[in-house]
Amino acid sequence: MAPVIHLRDVVALLGGFPALTGVDLDVDAAELVALVGANGAGKTTVLRVCAGLVPVDSGTASVLGEDLTRNGRAVRSRVGLLGPSGGLYDELTAMDNLRFFARAARVDPADVDRAAERFGITGRVADSPVVRLSTGQRRRVALASLVARRPQLWLLDEPHGGLDAEGRDLLDAVVLSAVASGATVVIASHDLDRTSALGCRHVTLAGGSVVEGGPDAA
């Protein structure tokens, strides 16, 4: 079976700067992988390339069987990317955000309600504009949106940031449940203790390329 993510010698430029300088990476179906490395190593750019949001300038790149060098947009409906900002609309309430993204992804409203309940998006939090929510509450809204959409590939950029201990444990449980259900999860994180506890395979990046844990690792 072909890998869910297959990158070979991938170069990606951001503003003319080579953010990725030749990344090699394979991630199989239902695998849990952590991308680790210093700030600027290329972790976020790898996630955004896999989400079809950053073009591949050279190399070979396929995600979920789609050739990203031909059409990066082809994978977007099957991939869930959680970035630091969460991608929420500040002026909308928490529940209005969830419903908006659910309609765009043609998600069953019942799945939205279940995800909101699971992440504590109820009562005052549900009816509050996102701009008035705490960082942790905003993170929970973004996570609930992701869970409701049930993507085949989860791309999580520092997902534990801003969450309290209960929220971090809940996120871990949700990630493990997704993998058990057949989803593939890639996490960019500085929290090695947390990713080790999850049982992630660690892939280390430096200078825009994979230096440990890549396809050639024995």
Rosetta blueprint (number, residue, H / E / L):
1 M L
2 A L
3 P L
4 V L
5 I E
6 H E
7 L E
8 R E
9 D E
10 V E
11 V E
12 A E
13 L E
14 L E
15 G L
16 G L
17 F E
18 P E
19 A E
20 L E
21 T E
22 G E
23 V E
24 D E
25 L E
26 D E
27 V E
28 D L
29 A L
30 A L
31 E L
32 L E
33 V E
34 A E
35 L E
36 V E
37 G L
38 A L
39 N L
40 G L
41 A L
42 G L
43 K H
44 T H
45 T H
46 V H
47 L H
48 R H
49 V H
50 C H
51 A L
52 G L
53 L L
54 V L
55 P L
56 V L
57 D L
58 S E
59 G E
60 T E
61 A E
62 S E
63 V E
64 L L
65 G L
66 E E
67 D E
68 L L
69 T L
70 R L
71 N L
72 G H
73 R H
74 A H
75 V H
76 R H
77 S H
78 R H
79 V E
80 G E
81 L E
82 L E
83 G L
84 P L
85 S L
86 G L
87 G L
88 L L
89 Y L
90 D L
91 E L
92 L L
93 T E
94 A H
95 M H
96 D H
97 N H
98 L H
99 R H
100 F H
101 F H
102 A H
103 R H
104 A H
105 A L
106 R L
107 V L
108 D L
109 P H
110 A H
111 D H
112 V H
113 D H
114 R H
115 A H
116 A H
117 E H
118 R H
119 F L
120 G L
121 I L
122 T L
123 G H
124 R H
125 V H
126 A H
127 D H
128 S L
129 P E
130 V H
131 V H
132 R H
133 L L
134 S L
135 T H
136 G H
137 Q H
138 R H
139 R H
140 R H
141 V H
142 A H
143 L H
144 A H
145 S H
146 L H
147 V H
148 A H
149 R H
150 R L
151 P L
152 Q L
153 L E
154 W E
155 L E
156 L E
157 D E
158 E L
159 P L
160 H L
161 G L
162 G L
163 L L
164 D L
165 A H
166 E H
167 G H
168 R H
169 D H
170 L H
171 L H
172 D H
173 A H
174 V H
175 V H
176 L H
177 S H
178 A H
179 V H
180 A H
181 S L
182 G L
183 A L
184 T E
185 V E
186 V E
187 I E
188 A E
189 S L
190 H L
191 D L
192 L H
193 D H
194 R H
195 T H
196 S H
197 A H
198 L H
199 G L
200 C L
201 R E
202 H E
203 V E
204 T E
205 L E
206 A E
207 G L
208 G L
209 S E
210 V E
211 V E
212 E E
213 G L
214 G L
215 P L
216 D L
217 A L
218 A L
